[in-house]
Amino acid sequence: MKIKLGIITPETHMDYFRAIEEEMRSVCQFRFLTISNFRETNDLYLKNLGSVDGFVISGRMLYESIDKECLDEKVPIHILQDNENLLYRELFRLLLTEPELDISRIYVDYAYVIDSFSEFQKYLTHEGKPINSDDLLERVETMLENHITLWEEQKIDLSITAFGHFVPELKKHGVKYILIRPTLENVKETIREIINEITILKLKSQRAVVACLSTVTAQTPSEEQLHELKVLVGRFLRSMNLADTAQISEGFVRLYTTYGNFMKITSNAHNCTLLEYLEGCISDKVKIGWGSGHEYFQANVNATKAHRQAEAFTDSCSFFINEEQKVIGPMRSMNVIRFSEQGDPEIIALAKRIGINNINLQKIMSYAEIMRTNKLSSEDVAECLSMTVRGANRILNKIEESKYVQTVFEKRDNSKGRPKKYYELLFLDKEGHKLSK
């Protein structure tokens, strides 16, 4: 299947893309999304997000006009970078071919918005409206206005721009201009890079994933109960328009799927919608272990391991283990705890010095990073380890005995009453990140 690329660009860059369209036709299909104004970029991106595999965008400033909260991490974006060497080369050419040209009477728009060009400002005209708005779109519109007004007031002899969508307006007002554009080779290289990235992502999305499902009951679940669970899983898959199937195997219901479908079901490994669906259908607690692998055997082994993690958790939950033995869970919110069954050598050594379980230490550190603090209460540790407060206190006391924690008393969230006891973890910084040696 061909890769579909959305090309967000002004009309002035279209000749480049047309020139390489035939060359890329066997592996890539272009969807041209031309803009005449920066304000169109965000809507074009959102409108085409679900129908392309990735985007190429003509210039960093065009990319910056997209609302970053709208970006989908599963759809890569590559940018045709504003190359300062192209500007240097053009100015050098002008100095050689037009020595009488006064550089202070040239308006170079992106010298006012790209940091690497800021040194030019002292040589260029300072007339026209100042480019000092915090709103990117307003700044760009001010630059276009300056091009036109400075030319009409005969304060400049030349405009240099990197914004192709300015060209129709500059032509309309008779402005003498030079458009700085990336080279054809740069465009080709950008296209090749995004094709490679998308190809890797597509291969990754086809990796095998297995889900191992069970419900918590007083006795071993009967065939009838397993069949009911299998039927519910099938209904969920149909509701998601997924063709995957579930089977009963070794006392569990096992769902065989792909990594791409797993990411859909779990909102990118953050929140398991299958778990939520099953909780709404049955009263028992639900345990789901997800595992990925290069083949179904490895995925099945990891799913069984992940199910053991889920069983150790108090409530209904869903855990995931990938090929590198990285563990994510419980997938019940956008903030999930991440750890590794193999473990980082430094963290393993620290856990040994403290005298606690390596995985428990990883969970505590992950929770602290999520909470953006190195000060945790007994209740915090109990929550992240899915244990009683008494059990959490035993672990915190061990850390304290090893001199890796100090106790503090604080009031938070304008709470009333006495300050609460917190444990400040000395191997983490104030944001909850592991301190380097």
Steps between C-alpha positions, in 0.01 A plus 500: 500500500635844405589756763271805492669832570323829564707788359409828672662770290439831326450487122854635446654169617278278288746476208749323731249240610369452147859443383548205736142366501568265208825378656320407825182366341584131556521538881321823581183687411494877554195691616567868428354735759587851383455798728467868422509609865663367819159491667389220267772259617337367816168424329676329208699285742193391699285443191755261347640339817298181462574445131880526475793314656709812557548867411775703337471869586678783319688676775519513877282808526220323315534209742489738799159625385348158582346469846736258678213352702356374170813309396470123468824325595409200282510716185855632449576850374821601323581864431682658209740696714581868447866468400699807600773406251253575220456852633877552536552374146234734359637804684852417382375472142327838530816667635696367203246566225346821636776678698302826495214338696463648851451205738318723749229548236422129485213355704578138604189378677615184675800678651237632744357164606780242480767534767792391282437802272474758779851635430373632165258737665764762577581526127143505374230765499330555835208688357151364471292346777708324770489118496443453872167324537489170694245375248686329214224560247486871586879523458484342156216728390697803623800392292287482184359843575855635545613357167223688322495829693880542503509439124214739426660767721827445306692411818633172365640385164454126551308249710637157592247250631482133593120499503373378164142603569620865507594484129153566348457812717854623428440459127164673528666810652800495265751427776844389379565181694717190535342181635738282701409135452656166601696320231341220299746256661391616847136434405590152373695420816209611721260280302737200525537546877127508570439201269759302700343603832147410388620164363655417838182606680287283272721198563488568873120525496482147355693342789314224680309586818312262727259591781453252784165562677337366815252597769558471874267238643501288817567186297671416172274641226281243328487443125167679500648809669795502259262469206299799630821703529601398147159609363536841671849546353359419155225760540758760599713424195202538270414833664856614415473362142793267565517159333708338779376189676513362854554138608476306825841357593652364824233649724508845340341685212778602261461776243738488200555837336767741369692780663308756294165369626634477855586871487144577384345291779721653770520863381873466431562279805340746743140396554360152422153541351454120491536496879245781534257313273527174696460679834171639371377150410604283795521552876826309557841665493669472161871431444662550159862436409623624161823378341675589174760308303650445159289184484196374690702262721699788654186717524319216679779461757504875568120508528513231769767699689290818469197312632698409813569873548126565469420225751729665755303824466203557733231612256404426141797594286697448180879468462724480192847349449692553175791315340754691711314397816385856563184499711219757474202507733250510644357650182218689669601862437727719291763466776612136509789355696786367285770257610711215366513138611869499402572832666760771463838398656520824701149456642566131574815599691311773689219255592761256629665767716163600643387140542171516308362336186635650176156512331343672803774764485437553127127542566564756774736694273253491209217619726717786632579608143129498413420709808800729426632490855754310709277526811255213539267401780436147625166512317677590174734201527212270599307610190784453252597159645138387549556408865389611845634816664664278761689316224599832342631625835723194532658578162540870579659415837757284320584786266528734799731257685728502196523882513335544159200687635422772748163576653333839460166637618299715259152631432381464141206630298409749774404208724393571854634339813846373580774468237523154340806276508682454169811305409749698290685253274861619481583306181244709305498869414212728598313409178521128576774419246787267586811690597811418297804374681 
